[in-house]
Amino acid sequence: MSKIDMSNLGFSQRFITESTLYDNLYVGRIISQYKDLYKVVTGSGEVTASISGKFRFAVKTSSDYPAVGDFAMLDRNDDIGGNAIIHHILTRKSAFIRKAAGTSNEEQVVASNIDTVFICMSLNNDFNLRRLERYLGVAWDSRAIPVIVLTKADLCDNLPEKLVKLDAVACGVDVLVTSSMNQDGFLSVNNYIGSGKTIAFIGSSGVGKSTLINKLMGKNALETQEIRNDDKGRHTTTRRELIILPSGGVVIDTPGMRELGVESADLSKTFSDIDDLSTECKFHDCTHTNEPNCAVQKAINDGLLSNERLANYVKLKKEAKYEGLNSKQIEAEKISTMFAETGGMKNARKFIKEKNNKRRGF
């Protein structure tokens, strides 16, 4: 079995140093997951692994479990004698997180130890700036560098117009335009790829993530499907998977995600223009609705900011505020917000009680 260069897989000095804390264990990187089993690549090849009983007992939240992209410490680096056992996960340098399915409000790690997050959005009917703002917020919070990849340029007849609209949203983010119909349409992506680098592709189903990865692989490694007649994407990728690129480095392919929680989104970077304008408002707690001397509203009136962008900013801020709360907590938070000017719910109740007493002549 040929040796695998773990440094090409992102096993940098920070991980090497931490791995020395664990004696008699081998390092590997998780490349895929099948229920309770993980496929892990080590310096000696691929192994199937499961977590130890002690590891499982120590888990407190879903995000503590191993995820694709994690560096794991195992009891062996081959399949001789059965499945390997994962005893530890090395500290993540970055992680792409979303709310887990269900009502538990727990976080789920989609992919970890990423250098660059490619946010893919096609230039047909999938083009949606409001959804892109949501993706950018979560991507910035992952601690990786987001890059916007516009796909299917061959299906777009108004590219300059869309790029102008995108410019107001992509604050400080590189934008790449690609097309699967053009032999060189993906080469701009190569500038972010290399030995030791980890990139992740995210975006809605059918935007062309798998097609781009196939181009980088130089072969049809991933299944792709044609778009439907209504321009909506067909879901192809069914699980997260880390793929070693022949040119060096690795890529993580993820299923299309239609809903992203924003409980940990970094909205300050996604909406840095609005936050900067807010510092010029007359009131520090300005809601940017009808207050006097509001710099945000002035920017809208001057055509420097769109009403839609402000509305999405307010919407995502509200989602982040209520994320993780149960129905009673959300209701209490809403009431408290409604009565903020009177000092919160407690003072509001006191005010109402005094008013009723006056009415009754007490």
DRENRO-515517 format. One line per 10 residues: number of its first residue (from 1); for each residue x, y, z of C-alpha. Coordinates in Angstrom, 2 decimals. Example, Ala and Ser with C-alpha at 12.3 -4.5 7.8 and 13.67 -1.06 7.14 Angstrom:
<sites>
1> 12.30 -4.50 7.80 ~ 13.67 -1.06 7.14
</sites>
This chain:
<sites>
1> 0.00 0.00 0.00 ~ 1.47 3.36 -1.05 ~ 2.06 6.05 1.53 ~ -0.16 9.13 1.57 ~ 1.29 12.60 2.17 ~ -0.84 13.92 5.03 ~ 0.57 17.45 4.58 ~ -1.18 17.55 1.19 ~ -4.41 16.86 3.09 ~ -3.96 19.91 5.31
11> -2.08 18.27 8.18 ~ -0.19 21.45 9.04 ~ 2.15 22.25 11.91 ~ -0.66 23.29 14.27 ~ -2.24 19.82 13.94 ~ 1.14 18.06 14.09 ~ 1.91 19.79 17.38 ~ -1.45 18.89 18.92 ~ -1.24 15.27 17.74 ~ 1.97 14.75 19.75
21> -0.14 15.01 22.92 ~ -1.59 11.56 22.20 ~ 0.84 8.65 22.52 ~ 0.45 5.42 20.56 ~ -2.29 6.82 18.31 ~ -2.34 7.49 14.56 ~ -3.66 10.55 12.78 ~ -6.21 10.42 9.97 ~ -8.62 12.80 8.25 ~ -12.33 11.98 8.01
31> -13.44 11.92 4.37 ~ -17.04 10.67 4.70 ~ -19.61 9.36 7.17 ~ -22.14 6.51 6.97 ~ -24.43 6.65 10.03 ~ -22.13 5.69 12.95 ~ -19.15 4.73 10.77 ~ -16.53 7.03 9.30 ~ -14.22 6.63 6.34 ~ -10.80 7.97 7.36
41> -7.66 8.44 5.28 ~ -4.32 7.91 7.08 ~ -0.73 7.90 5.96 ~ -1.16 4.24 5.04 ~ -4.49 4.48 3.18 ~ -8.23 4.45 3.92 ~ -9.76 2.79 6.98 ~ -13.27 2.46 8.38 ~ -13.62 3.75 11.93 ~ -16.09 4.27 14.77
51> -15.83 6.38 17.91 ~ -14.83 4.87 21.24 ~ -17.29 4.39 24.08 ~ -15.41 6.97 26.15 ~ -15.65 9.48 23.29 ~ -19.39 8.88 22.93 ~ -19.92 9.30 26.68 ~ -18.05 12.64 26.66 ~ -20.13 14.10 23.80 ~ -22.34 16.97 25.00
61> -23.77 18.31 21.71 ~ -24.10 17.10 18.11 ~ -21.24 19.37 17.06 ~ -18.87 17.38 19.30 ~ -19.16 14.32 17.06 ~ -16.59 13.81 14.29 ~ -17.38 15.56 11.00 ~ -16.05 15.43 7.47 ~ -12.76 17.34 7.43 ~ -11.84 16.59 11.05
71> -8.40 15.24 11.94 ~ -8.90 12.20 14.17 ~ -6.58 10.24 16.44 ~ -7.07 6.49 15.89 ~ -5.82 3.31 17.49 ~ -4.56 1.96 14.13 ~ -3.87 3.10 10.58 ~ -5.04 -0.01 8.72 ~ -8.08 -2.32 8.55 ~ -6.26 -5.35 9.97
81> -8.20 -6.60 12.99 ~ -11.44 -4.76 12.21 ~ -12.56 -1.13 12.29 ~ -10.26 1.50 13.70 ~ -11.37 3.37 16.82 ~ -11.48 7.17 17.01 ~ -10.35 8.39 20.44 ~ -9.92 12.13 19.88 ~ -10.65 14.91 17.40 ~ -7.99 17.59 16.98
91> -9.12 21.17 17.59 ~ -10.88 22.57 14.52 ~ -9.38 25.67 12.93 ~ -12.67 26.36 11.15 ~ -16.10 24.78 10.87 ~ -19.15 25.32 8.73 ~ -22.17 24.95 11.01 ~ -25.93 24.79 10.58 ~ -28.84 24.00 12.86 ~ -29.47 20.25 13.09
101> -32.73 18.83 11.76 ~ -35.63 18.65 14.23 ~ -36.54 20.86 17.17 ~ -33.52 20.33 19.43 ~ -31.83 23.54 18.19 ~ -28.46 21.77 18.32 ~ -25.72 22.74 15.90 ~ -24.45 20.36 13.24 ~ -20.94 20.60 11.78 ~ -21.27 20.34 8.01
111> -17.53 20.43 7.28 ~ -14.43 21.41 9.24 ~ -10.87 22.69 8.84 ~ -11.72 24.61 5.68 ~ -9.51 27.28 4.14 ~ -11.88 28.60 1.47 ~ -15.68 28.32 1.21 ~ -16.95 28.54 -2.36 ~ -20.53 29.82 -2.26 ~ -22.03 28.62 -5.53
121> -24.99 30.40 -7.10 ~ -26.12 29.87 -10.68 ~ -26.88 32.78 -12.99 ~ -30.27 31.44 -14.06 ~ -33.41 31.55 -11.90 ~ -31.41 30.46 -8.83 ~ -29.80 33.93 -8.63 ~ -30.98 35.23 -5.24 ~ -29.12 38.00 -3.39 ~ -31.11 37.59 -0.19
131> -30.16 33.90 0.07 ~ -26.56 34.79 -0.74 ~ -26.49 37.21 2.22 ~ -27.56 34.35 4.47 ~ -24.83 32.06 3.09 ~ -22.21 34.79 3.53 ~ -23.17 35.31 7.16 ~ -22.71 31.65 8.04 ~ -19.61 31.31 5.85 ~ -17.83 34.24 7.56
141> -18.63 32.67 10.94 ~ -16.93 29.43 9.87 ~ -13.59 31.30 10.06 ~ -12.82 30.29 6.48 ~ -12.59 32.75 3.58 ~ -15.76 32.93 1.44 ~ -15.55 33.24 -2.34 ~ -18.67 33.66 -4.49 ~ -18.73 31.37 -7.53 ~ -21.34 32.24 -10.15
151> -22.09 29.17 -12.26 ~ -23.88 28.55 -15.58 ~ -22.82 31.85 -17.11 ~ -23.84 30.40 -20.48 ~ -27.48 30.60 -19.34 ~ -27.26 34.31 -18.44 ~ -27.94 37.09 -20.97 ~ -27.60 40.01 -18.52 ~ -24.37 39.24 -16.66 ~ -23.16 42.88 -16.29
161> -26.49 43.85 -14.68 ~ -26.31 40.99 -12.19 ~ -22.69 41.77 -11.32 ~ -23.65 45.36 -10.49 ~ -26.38 44.10 -8.12 ~ -23.96 41.60 -6.59 ~ -21.39 44.29 -5.92 ~ -23.64 45.80 -3.23 ~ -23.82 42.45 -1.41 ~ -20.33 40.97 -1.86
171> -18.49 43.38 0.44 ~ -14.80 42.42 0.33 ~ -15.51 39.00 -1.23 ~ -13.96 37.71 -4.45 ~ -16.46 36.88 -7.21 ~ -15.72 34.25 -9.88 ~ -17.80 33.64 -13.01 ~ -17.76 30.08 -14.39 ~ -19.44 28.02 -17.08 ~ -19.44 24.25 -17.63
181> -19.88 24.89 -21.37 ~ -16.52 26.67 -21.60 ~ -13.40 24.48 -21.38 ~ -11.58 27.22 -19.46 ~ -14.65 28.36 -17.53 ~ -13.47 27.00 -14.21 ~ -9.77 27.92 -14.28 ~ -10.23 30.93 -11.97 ~ -11.10 28.49 -9.18 ~ -7.63 26.93 -9.46
191> -6.05 30.05 -7.94 ~ -7.47 29.05 -4.54 ~ -6.42 25.40 -4.71 ~ -3.10 23.75 -3.88 ~ -1.27 21.26 -1.71 ~ -2.40 21.47 1.90 ~ -5.45 23.60 1.06 ~ -9.02 22.57 1.87 ~ -11.93 24.08 0.01 ~ -15.65 23.47 0.46
201> -18.47 23.97 -2.03 ~ -21.86 25.04 -0.68 ~ -25.02 26.26 -2.34 ~ -28.51 25.20 -3.36 ~ -29.17 21.92 -5.14 ~ -28.35 21.87 -8.83 ~ -26.20 25.01 -9.03 ~ -23.30 23.06 -10.53 ~ -21.09 22.19 -7.54 ~ -20.56 18.60 -8.69
211> -19.84 19.73 -12.25 ~ -17.13 22.11 -11.00 ~ -15.55 19.40 -8.85 ~ -15.52 17.01 -11.83 ~ -13.64 19.69 -13.80 ~ -11.07 19.98 -11.01 ~ -10.76 16.19 -10.83 ~ -10.31 15.89 -14.58 ~ -12.96 13.16 -14.72 ~ -16.61 12.51 -13.88
221> -16.01 11.53 -10.27 ~ -19.40 12.84 -9.09 ~ -22.82 12.25 -10.59 ~ -24.52 15.26 -12.15 ~ -27.98 15.85 -13.59 ~ -29.48 18.30 -16.04 ~ -31.54 21.16 -14.64 ~ -35.32 20.85 -14.82 ~ -37.48 22.74 -17.33 ~ -38.26 25.39 -14.69
231> -34.53 26.12 -14.16 ~ -34.67 24.62 -10.65 ~ -31.74 22.47 -9.66 ~ -31.84 18.73 -9.27 ~ -30.36 17.40 -6.06 ~ -27.39 15.12 -6.86 ~ -24.98 15.01 -3.92 ~ -26.46 12.98 -1.06 ~ -23.71 13.16 1.55 ~ -20.71 15.24 2.51
241> -17.47 13.89 1.14 ~ -13.81 14.95 1.15 ~ -12.10 14.37 -2.19 ~ -8.35 14.45 -2.84 ~ -7.55 16.53 -5.93 ~ -4.90 15.29 -8.40 ~ -3.39 18.78 -8.56 ~ -2.99 18.92 -4.76 ~ -5.19 19.74 -1.81 ~ -8.70 18.53 -1.07
251> -12.28 19.61 -1.74 ~ -15.38 18.94 0.36 ~ -18.62 18.47 -1.53 ~ -21.84 19.09 0.43 ~ -25.51 18.39 -0.32 ~ -27.54 21.44 -1.31 ~ -28.84 23.21 1.77 ~ -32.14 25.02 1.39 ~ -32.35 26.18 5.02 ~ -29.50 27.60 7.04
261> -29.77 28.61 10.68 ~ -28.24 31.99 11.49 ~ -27.72 31.55 15.22 ~ -23.97 31.89 14.77 ~ -23.85 33.90 11.56 ~ -21.40 36.79 11.38 ~ -23.82 39.42 10.06 ~ -21.39 42.23 10.88 ~ -19.19 41.23 7.92 ~ -22.04 40.36 5.58
271> -23.73 43.71 6.24 ~ -20.66 45.80 7.05 ~ -22.04 48.66 4.94 ~ -25.19 48.92 7.10 ~ -23.22 48.58 10.33 ~ -20.87 51.37 9.21 ~ -23.84 53.61 8.34 ~ -25.43 52.86 11.73 ~ -22.54 54.56 13.52 ~ -23.60 57.83 11.86
281> -27.22 57.63 13.03 ~ -28.36 60.16 15.64 ~ -29.52 57.44 18.05 ~ -27.26 54.52 18.97 ~ -30.28 52.17 19.11 ~ -31.75 53.41 15.83 ~ -34.12 50.91 14.19 ~ -33.64 52.57 10.79 ~ -37.39 53.00 10.30 ~ -38.69 56.49 11.15
291> -36.10 58.02 13.49 ~ -34.74 61.49 12.63 ~ -31.23 61.79 11.21 ~ -31.02 58.08 10.33 ~ -27.94 57.53 8.13 ~ -29.29 54.21 6.83 ~ -32.55 55.72 5.62 ~ -30.61 58.60 4.07 ~ -28.48 56.08 2.13 ~ -31.68 54.45 0.84
301> -33.12 57.82 -0.22 ~ -29.84 58.65 -1.96 ~ -29.92 55.35 -3.85 ~ -26.81 54.00 -2.11 ~ -28.64 51.17 -0.32 ~ -31.68 49.12 -1.32 ~ -34.80 48.64 0.81 ~ -34.55 44.90 0.11 ~ -31.04 44.66 1.59 ~ -32.10 46.52 4.75
311> -35.20 44.32 5.08 ~ -33.11 41.16 4.83 ~ -30.64 42.55 7.38 ~ -33.47 43.18 9.86 ~ -34.96 39.74 9.12 ~ -31.69 37.86 9.70 ~ -30.93 39.85 12.85 ~ -34.36 38.89 14.19 ~ -33.82 35.21 13.28 ~ -30.46 35.21 15.05
321> -32.06 36.79 18.12 ~ -34.79 34.13 18.37 ~ -32.67 31.14 17.25 ~ -32.54 28.45 19.93 ~ -35.46 29.80 22.00 ~ -38.65 27.85 22.64 ~ -42.09 29.31 21.85 ~ -42.60 30.82 25.33 ~ -39.15 32.40 25.32 ~ -39.74 33.85 21.84
331> -43.09 35.32 22.95 ~ -41.50 36.85 26.05 ~ -38.69 38.31 23.93 ~ -41.19 39.82 21.48 ~ -43.21 41.40 24.30 ~ -40.05 42.75 25.90 ~ -39.05 44.30 22.57 ~ -42.51 45.86 22.14 ~ -42.25 47.53 25.55 ~ -38.55 48.43 25.26
341> -39.31 52.16 25.42 ~ -41.00 51.75 28.81 ~ -38.10 49.79 30.30 ~ -39.10 46.26 29.41 ~ -41.98 43.96 30.33 ~ -41.64 44.49 34.09 ~ -42.06 48.25 33.84 ~ -44.80 47.82 31.26 ~ -46.84 45.71 33.70 ~ -46.25 48.29 36.42
351> -47.38 51.07 34.07 ~ -50.56 49.19 33.10 ~ -51.35 48.40 36.75 ~ -50.98 52.06 37.81 ~ -53.12 53.20 34.89 ~ -55.90 50.74 35.82 ~ -55.74 51.83 39.47 ~ -56.19 55.48 38.46 ~ -59.15 54.56 36.32 ~ -60.75 52.75 39.29
361> -60.04 55.70 41.60 ~ -57.52 53.89 43.81
</sites>
